[in-house]
Amino acid sequence: MKRSIGKITIKIIMILLILGLVGRAVYVISGAEGGHLPENTVAEISVSGIIYDAEETINTLKELSENDRVKGIIIRVNSPGGVITPTKEIFDYIQTINKPVYASMESVAASGGYYVSAACDRIFAMPTTITGSIGVIMQLSNYEKLMNTIGIKNFALKSGEFKDIGSPDREMTDAEKEILMQTVMDMYEQFVEDIQKRRNMDETLLRSQADGRVFTGKRAFEMGFVDNLGSRRDAFEEMKNELKLENVELRSFDKKITVWDKLFGSFEGVSLAGGAHFMYLYKGY
C-alpha cells in the first residue's frame, strides 16, 4: 500500500514538472520574454494585489525599458496599495523610464495603487474604479489581556525607553503614540508631495481629498487625479496615437502563475500581515 502511494506521488510530481516545462516553452515561444517581439511593441504588465515587494515589478520594467522593440509600457493596476517602501521604489523607478508609460486603473487602484499610477505619464481609469485612499495606516494589536488570561507574561530588556515601541503585550504610552504618529505623518507628507508634483494639482484641492477617503474613477477624473476615463484598450489606442508608428502590437508580460505560486504564494503576505507595518493601503479591499 505504502509503495503504491509512493509511486502515485512520484507520478504526480513528474506530471507537474512536465507541465511546468511545457508552460515555460510556450511562454518563450510566444515571445513574451522579449526574444521574439514585433518591431513595434507596447508591453503590458500588472501590479495587482497587496504590494509587498518591488523587485519583480522593477526587474520586469527594467527589461522592457532596455528592449528597443518595446516602444511603450502600460501598467494595469488592480491594487489597494501595500507596504510603503516597495510602493515608493516602484513609483521612483517608473519615472526613470525613457519611454511612454501609462497606467490603466482597474477595479481598485487605491492608496499605494494610486501612488504607483501617479508615476506614469497618463492615467486611465474606469468610471467605476475605486481609487483615492491617499494616506498612511499602521495597525497594532494588544494581546495583554489574553496573555494574562492564559498565564503568559513577557519581559523586555531594552537599551532605550522606546526600543519595544508597538509591542503587542502591553498598552502603548502616549509618548509612543506621538512618536509613531509623527512617523505616519512624515510618510503621509511624502505621499502628498509626490502626488502634487507628478499631477501638478492644486495643493488645497489635493489635501481636501487626501484624508483617506475613496472615490470613483469618474470623480477622480473630474478632480484631476486621472487623465482619461477608459479601459486598457483605450490606453493602448491612445499610446498608439502618441507613438505615431505603424503596426503596433500589444503584448502581455504578466507573470505566469505556477502551481507553486498557488500553493505557497500567499505565505509572504501572511507573514507580513502578522507584524506592524506602515502602509499605503486601502483597508476596504
Sine and cosine of phi, psi and omega as CSV:
sin_phi,cos_phi,sin_psi,cos_psi,sin_omega,cos_omega
0.00,0.00,-0.74,0.67,-0.01,-1.00
-0.89,0.45,-0.63,0.78,0.00,-1.00
-0.91,0.42,-0.62,0.78,0.01,-1.00
-0.90,0.43,-0.68,0.74,0.02,-1.00
-0.89,0.45,-0.63,0.78,0.01,-1.00
-0.89,0.45,-0.66,0.75,0.02,-1.00
-0.90,0.43,-0.67,0.74,0.02,-1.00
-0.88,0.47,-0.67,0.74,0.01,-1.00
-0.88,0.48,-0.70,0.72,0.01,-1.00
-0.89,0.46,-0.66,0.75,0.02,-1.00
-0.89,0.46,-0.67,0.74,0.00,-1.00
-0.89,0.45,-0.69,0.72,0.01,-1.00
-0.88,0.48,-0.68,0.73,0.01,-1.00
-0.90,0.44,-0.64,0.76,0.02,-1.00
-0.89,0.45,-0.68,0.73,0.02,-1.00
-0.89,0.45,-0.65,0.76,0.03,-1.00
-0.89,0.45,-0.69,0.73,0.02,-1.00
-0.89,0.45,-0.70,0.71,0.03,-1.00
-0.87,0.49,-0.64,0.77,0.03,-1.00
-0.89,0.46,-0.68,0.74,0.01,-1.00
-0.92,0.40,-0.65,0.76,0.03,-1.00
-0.90,0.44,-0.70,0.72,0.03,-1.00
-0.88,0.48,-0.65,0.76,0.03,-1.00
-0.89,0.45,-0.67,0.74,0.01,-1.00
-0.89,0.45,-0.68,0.73,0.04,-1.00
-0.88,0.47,-0.65,0.76,0.01,-1.00
-0.86,0.50,-0.71,0.70,-0.02,-1.00
-0.94,0.35,-0.71,0.70,-0.04,-1.00
-0.88,0.47,-0.57,0.82,-0.03,-1.00
-0.92,0.40,-0.23,0.97,0.01,-1.00
1.00,0.01,0.09,1.00,-0.06,-1.00
-0.93,0.38,-0.34,0.94,0.02,-1.00
-0.99,0.12,-0.15,0.99,0.07,-1.00
0.96,-0.26,-0.19,0.98,-0.04,-1.00
-0.97,0.23,-0.35,0.94,-0.07,-1.00
-0.78,-0.63,0.62,0.78,-0.03,-1.00
-0.99,0.16,0.52,-0.85,0.14,-0.99
-0.88,0.48,0.31,-0.95,-0.06,-1.00
-0.86,0.51,-0.64,0.77,-0.01,-1.00
-0.88,-0.47,0.99,-0.12,-0.08,-1.00
-0.90,-0.44,0.69,-0.73,0.25,-0.97
-0.97,-0.25,0.86,-0.51,-0.05,-1.00
-1.00,-0.03,0.59,-0.81,-0.02,-1.00
-0.82,-0.57,0.79,-0.62,0.09,-1.00
-0.77,-0.64,0.24,-0.97,-0.01,-1.00
-0.87,-0.49,0.62,-0.78,0.26,-0.97
-0.90,-0.44,0.96,-0.29,-0.12,-0.99
-0.72,-0.69,0.40,-0.92,-0.01,-1.00
0.95,0.30,-0.15,-0.99,0.00,-1.00
-0.96,0.28,0.73,-0.68,-0.04,-1.00
-0.99,0.11,0.93,-0.36,0.04,-1.00
-0.95,-0.31,-0.41,0.91,-0.13,-0.99
-0.51,-0.86,0.54,-0.84,-0.05,-1.00
-0.97,-0.24,-0.27,0.96,-0.22,-0.98
-0.86,0.52,-0.76,0.65,-0.06,-1.00
-0.89,0.45,-0.70,0.72,0.00,-1.00
-0.89,0.45,-0.71,0.70,-0.02,-1.00
-0.92,0.40,-0.64,0.77,0.03,-1.00
-0.88,0.48,-0.66,0.75,0.04,-1.00
-0.91,0.42,-0.71,0.71,0.02,-1.00
-0.88,0.47,-0.62,0.78,0.02,-1.00
-0.90,0.45,-0.71,0.71,0.02,-1.00
-0.87,0.50,-0.69,0.72,-0.02,-1.00
-0.94,0.35,-0.63,0.77,-0.02,-1.00
-0.92,0.40,-0.43,0.90,-0.03,-1.00
-1.00,-0.07,-0.07,1.00,0.00,-1.00
-1.00,-0.02,0.89,-0.46,-0.07,-1.00
-0.91,0.41,-0.38,0.93,0.00,-1.00
-0.98,0.20,-0.32,0.95,0.04,-1.00
-1.00,0.05,0.91,-0.42,-0.07,-1.00
-0.99,-0.11,-0.32,0.95,0.01,-1.00
-0.26,-0.97,0.26,-0.97,-0.08,-1.00
-0.73,-0.68,0.72,-0.70,0.13,-0.99
-0.92,-0.39,0.81,-0.58,0.03,-1.00
-0.97,-0.25,0.91,-0.42,0.06,-1.00
-1.00,0.09,0.88,-0.48,-0.07,-1.00
-0.95,-0.32,0.87,-0.49,0.08,-1.00
-0.68,-0.73,0.96,0.29,-0.17,-0.98
-0.54,-0.84,0.62,-0.79,0.10,-1.00
-1.00,0.05,0.11,0.99,-0.05,-1.00
0.98,-0.20,-0.40,-0.91,-0.02,-1.00
0.18,-0.98,-0.53,-0.85,-0.05,-1.00
-0.91,0.42,0.62,-0.78,-0.20,-0.98
-0.91,0.41,-0.77,0.64,-0.13,-0.99
-0.89,0.45,-0.76,0.65,0.05,-1.00
-0.88,0.47,-0.56,0.83,0.06,-1.00
-0.88,0.47,-0.71,0.71,0.03,-1.00
-0.90,0.43,-0.62,0.79,0.03,-1.00
-0.87,0.50,-0.72,0.70,0.00,-1.00
-0.90,0.43,-0.70,0.71,0.03,-1.00
-0.82,0.57,-0.75,0.67,-0.03,-1.00
-0.92,0.39,-0.64,0.77,-0.07,-1.00
-0.93,0.36,-0.63,0.78,0.00,-1.00
-0.81,0.59,-0.61,0.79,-0.05,-1.00
-0.95,0.30,-0.20,0.98,0.04,-1.00
-1.00,0.02,-0.14,0.99,-0.09,-1.00
-0.98,0.20,0.79,-0.61,-0.07,-1.00
-1.00,-0.07,0.73,0.68,0.05,-1.00
-0.55,-0.84,0.36,-0.93,0.07,-1.00
-0.88,0.48,0.75,-0.67,0.06,-1.00
-0.79,-0.61,0.87,-0.50,0.02,-1.00
-0.93,-0.36,0.49,-0.87,0.16,-0.99
-0.95,-0.30,0.69,-0.72,0.13,-0.99
-0.88,-0.47,0.97,-0.23,-0.05,-1.00
-0.99,0.14,0.77,-0.64,-0.09,-1.00
-0.98,-0.20,-0.80,-0.60,-0.09,-1.00
-0.89,0.46,-0.73,0.68,-0.01,-1.00
-0.70,-0.71,0.80,-0.60,0.13,-0.99
-0.62,-0.78,0.95,0.31,-0.15,-0.99
-0.91,-0.41,0.39,-0.92,0.02,-1.00
0.78,0.63,-0.90,-0.44,0.01,-1.00
-0.88,0.48,-0.46,0.89,0.09,-1.00
-0.90,0.44,-0.64,0.77,0.08,-1.00
-0.95,0.31,-0.60,0.80,0.02,-1.00
-0.82,0.57,-0.76,0.65,0.03,-1.00
-0.87,0.49,-0.69,0.73,-0.01,-1.00
-0.88,0.48,-0.62,0.79,-0.07,-1.00
-0.91,0.41,-0.31,0.95,0.04,-1.00
-0.96,0.27,-0.31,0.95,-0.10,-0.99
-0.99,0.17,0.29,-0.96,-0.05,-1.00
-0.95,0.32,-0.55,0.84,0.09,-1.00
-0.62,-0.78,0.53,-0.85,0.02,-1.00
-0.87,-0.50,0.81,-0.58,0.13,-0.99
-0.95,-0.31,0.62,-0.78,0.05,-1.00
-0.62,-0.78,0.52,-0.85,0.16,-0.99
-0.97,0.24,0.48,-0.88,0.03,-1.00
-0.83,0.55,-0.45,0.89,-0.05,-1.00
-0.99,-0.12,0.02,1.00,0.04,-1.00
-0.86,0.52,0.66,-0.76,0.12,-0.99
-1.00,-0.08,0.87,-0.50,-0.03,-1.00
-0.67,-0.74,-0.24,-0.97,-0.08,-1.00
1.00,0.07,-0.74,-0.67,-0.06,-1.00
0.81,0.59,0.68,0.74,0.00,-1.00
-0.97,0.23,0.91,-0.42,-0.03,-1.00
0.25,-0.97,-0.05,-1.00,-0.05,-1.00
-0.80,-0.60,0.62,-0.79,0.05,-1.00
-0.71,-0.71,0.63,-0.78,0.14,-0.99
-0.71,-0.71,0.87,-0.49,-0.03,-1.00
-0.95,-0.32,0.72,-0.69,-0.02,-1.00
-0.80,-0.60,0.51,-0.86,0.03,-1.00
-0.91,-0.40,0.40,-0.91,0.06,-1.00
-0.79,-0.61,0.92,-0.39,-0.04,-1.00
-0.97,-0.25,0.27,0.96,-0.13,-0.99
-0.85,0.53,-0.76,0.64,-0.04,-1.00
-0.90,0.44,-0.65,0.76,0.02,-1.00
-0.89,0.45,-0.69,0.72,-0.01,-1.00
-0.91,0.42,-0.62,0.79,0.05,-1.00
-0.90,0.43,-0.62,0.79,-0.02,-1.00
-0.89,0.45,-0.64,0.77,-0.05,-1.00
-0.99,-0.12,0.12,0.99,0.14,-0.99
0.99,0.17,0.50,0.87,0.04,-1.00
-0.94,-0.33,0.73,-0.68,0.03,-1.00
-0.73,-0.69,0.78,-0.63,0.01,-1.00
-0.99,-0.14,0.52,-0.86,0.09,-1.00
-0.81,-0.58,0.65,-0.76,0.02,-1.00
-0.85,-0.52,0.84,-0.55,0.16,-0.99
-0.99,-0.15,0.90,-0.43,-0.17,-0.99
-0.74,-0.68,0.48,-0.88,-0.06,-1.00
-0.99,0.16,-0.27,0.96,-0.01,-1.00
-0.47,-0.88,0.27,-0.96,-0.10,-0.99
-0.84,0.55,-0.59,0.81,-0.15,-0.99
-0.96,-0.26,0.25,0.97,-0.09,-1.00
-0.90,0.44,-0.49,0.87,0.01,-1.00
-0.96,-0.28,0.52,0.85,0.00,-1.00
-0.85,0.52,0.71,-0.70,-0.02,-1.00
1.00,0.09,0.12,0.99,0.00,-1.00
-0.86,0.50,0.70,-0.72,-0.05,-1.00
-0.98,0.17,-0.07,1.00,-0.09,-1.00
-0.99,-0.15,0.22,0.97,0.06,-1.00
-0.36,-0.93,0.28,-0.96,0.09,-1.00
-0.93,0.36,0.56,-0.83,0.06,-1.00
-0.99,0.14,0.62,-0.79,0.04,-1.00
-0.99,0.16,0.28,-0.96,0.04,-1.00
-0.88,0.48,-0.61,0.79,0.01,-1.00
-0.90,0.44,-0.62,0.78,0.01,-1.00
-0.93,0.37,-0.66,0.75,0.04,-1.00
-0.87,0.49,-0.63,0.78,0.00,-1.00
-0.91,0.42,-0.67,0.75,0.01,-1.00
-0.89,0.46,-0.74,0.67,-0.02,-1.00
-0.92,0.39,-0.59,0.81,0.02,-1.00
-0.92,0.40,-0.59,0.81,0.07,-1.00
-0.88,0.48,-0.64,0.77,0.02,-1.00
-0.92,0.38,-0.68,0.73,0.05,-1.00
-0.84,0.54,-0.71,0.70,-0.05,-1.00
-0.95,0.32,-0.51,0.86,0.08,-1.00
-0.89,0.46,-0.73,0.68,0.01,-1.00
-0.92,0.39,-0.57,0.82,0.06,-1.00
-0.89,0.46,-0.71,0.71,-0.01,-1.00
-0.88,0.47,-0.62,0.78,0.05,-1.00
-0.89,0.45,-0.66,0.76,0.04,-1.00
-0.86,0.51,-0.81,0.59,-0.06,-1.00
-0.89,0.46,-0.68,0.73,-0.01,-1.00
-0.89,0.46,-0.66,0.75,0.00,-1.00
-0.91,0.41,-0.67,0.74,0.02,-1.00
-0.90,0.43,-0.69,0.73,-0.02,-1.00
-0.88,0.48,-0.66,0.75,0.00,-1.00
-0.94,0.35,-0.71,0.70,-0.06,-1.00
-0.94,0.34,-0.61,0.79,-0.07,-1.00
-1.00,-0.08,-0.16,0.99,-0.03,-1.00
0.79,0.62,0.73,0.69,-0.07,-1.00
-1.00,-0.03,0.41,-0.91,0.15,-0.99
-0.89,0.45,0.82,-0.58,-0.11,-0.99
-0.90,0.44,-0.59,0.81,0.00,-1.00
-0.90,0.44,-0.70,0.71,0.04,-1.00
-0.89,0.46,-0.72,0.69,-0.02,-1.00
-0.86,0.52,-0.76,0.65,-0.05,-1.00
-0.92,0.40,-0.49,0.87,0.03,-1.00
-0.92,0.39,-0.38,0.93,0.00,-1.00
-0.97,-0.26,-0.14,0.99,-0.10,-1.00
-1.00,-0.09,0.76,0.64,0.02,-1.00
-0.90,-0.43,0.35,0.94,0.01,-1.00
1.00,-0.09,-0.15,0.99,-0.04,-1.00
-0.93,0.36,0.47,-0.88,0.12,-0.99
-0.97,-0.23,0.37,-0.93,0.08,-1.00
-0.49,-0.87,0.23,-0.97,-0.06,-1.00
-0.98,0.18,0.25,-0.97,0.09,-1.00
-0.87,0.50,-0.57,0.82,0.02,-1.00
-0.88,0.48,-0.74,0.67,0.03,-1.00
-0.91,0.41,-0.61,0.79,0.01,-1.00
-0.88,0.48,-0.63,0.77,0.03,-1.00
-0.91,0.41,-0.68,0.73,-0.01,-1.00
-0.89,0.45,-0.53,0.85,-0.05,-1.00
-1.00,-0.07,-0.11,0.99,0.04,-1.00
1.00,-0.07,0.20,0.98,0.05,-1.00
-0.98,0.21,-0.41,0.91,0.07,-1.00
-0.76,-0.64,0.28,-0.96,-0.08,-1.00
-0.99,-0.12,-0.55,0.84,-0.09,-1.00
-0.61,-0.79,0.49,-0.87,0.19,-0.98
-0.99,-0.13,0.80,-0.60,-0.01,-1.00
0.30,-0.95,0.09,-1.00,-0.06,-1.00
-1.00,-0.09,-0.07,-1.00,0.08,-1.00
-0.88,0.48,-0.51,0.86,0.04,-1.00
-0.92,0.39,-0.62,0.78,0.07,-1.00
-0.92,0.40,-0.62,0.79,0.04,-1.00
-0.89,0.46,-0.66,0.75,0.02,-1.00
-0.90,0.44,-0.70,0.72,0.01,-1.00
-0.89,0.45,-0.66,0.75,0.02,-1.00
-0.90,0.43,-0.63,0.77,0.01,-1.00
-0.92,0.40,-0.62,0.78,0.06,-1.00
-0.86,0.50,-0.66,0.75,0.04,-1.00
-0.89,0.46,-0.64,0.77,0.00,-1.00
-0.93,0.36,-0.63,0.78,-0.06,-1.00
-0.95,0.30,-0.52,0.86,-0.01,-1.00
0.83,0.56,0.73,0.68,0.01,-1.00
-0.86,-0.52,0.44,-0.90,0.03,-1.00
-1.00,0.06,0.51,-0.86,0.15,-0.99
0.81,0.59,0.78,0.63,0.04,-1.00
-0.99,0.13,0.74,-0.67,-0.01,-1.00
-0.89,-0.46,0.56,-0.83,0.03,-1.00
-0.99,-0.14,0.80,-0.60,0.02,-1.00
-0.80,-0.61,0.70,-0.72,-0.01,-1.00
-1.00,0.02,0.69,-0.72,0.07,-1.00
-0.89,-0.45,0.45,0.89,0.03,-1.00
-0.90,0.44,0.57,-0.82,0.06,-1.00
-0.89,0.45,0.70,-0.71,0.08,-1.00
-0.98,0.19,0.82,-0.57,-0.03,-1.00
-0.98,0.21,0.87,-0.49,-0.01,-1.00
-1.00,-0.09,0.18,-0.98,0.08,-1.00
-0.87,0.50,-0.64,0.77,0.02,-1.00
-0.86,0.51,-0.69,0.72,0.01,-1.00
-0.87,0.49,-0.68,0.74,-0.03,-1.00
-0.92,0.40,-0.59,0.81,-0.04,-1.00
-0.98,0.20,-0.64,0.77,-0.18,-0.98
-0.84,-0.54,-0.05,1.00,-0.12,-0.99
-0.91,0.42,-0.35,0.94,-0.06,-1.00
-1.00,0.06,-0.17,0.99,-0.10,-0.99
-0.90,0.44,-0.59,0.81,0.00,-1.00
-0.88,0.48,-0.71,0.71,0.02,-1.00
-0.90,0.43,-0.61,0.79,0.01,-1.00
-0.90,0.44,-0.68,0.73,-0.03,-1.00
-0.92,0.40,-0.62,0.78,0.02,-1.00
-0.94,0.34,-0.59,0.81,-0.03,-1.00
-0.90,0.43,-0.36,0.93,-0.04,-1.00
-0.98,0.20,-0.17,0.98,-0.02,-1.00
-0.89,-0.45,-0.02,-1.00,0.01,-1.00
-1.00,-0.09,0.80,-0.60,-0.02,-1.00
-0.68,-0.73,0.61,-0.80,0.19,-0.98
-0.98,0.20,0.78,-0.62,-0.12,-0.99
-0.67,-0.74,0.60,-0.80,0.27,-0.96
-1.00,-0.03,1.00,0.05,-0.17,-0.98
-0.63,-0.78,0.72,-0.69,0.14,-0.99
-1.00,0.01,0.93,-0.37,-0.12,-0.99
-0.97,0.24,-0.18,0.98,-0.01,-1.00
-0.99,0.10,0.06,1.00,-0.07,-1.00
-0.95,0.33,0.00,0.00,0.00,0.00
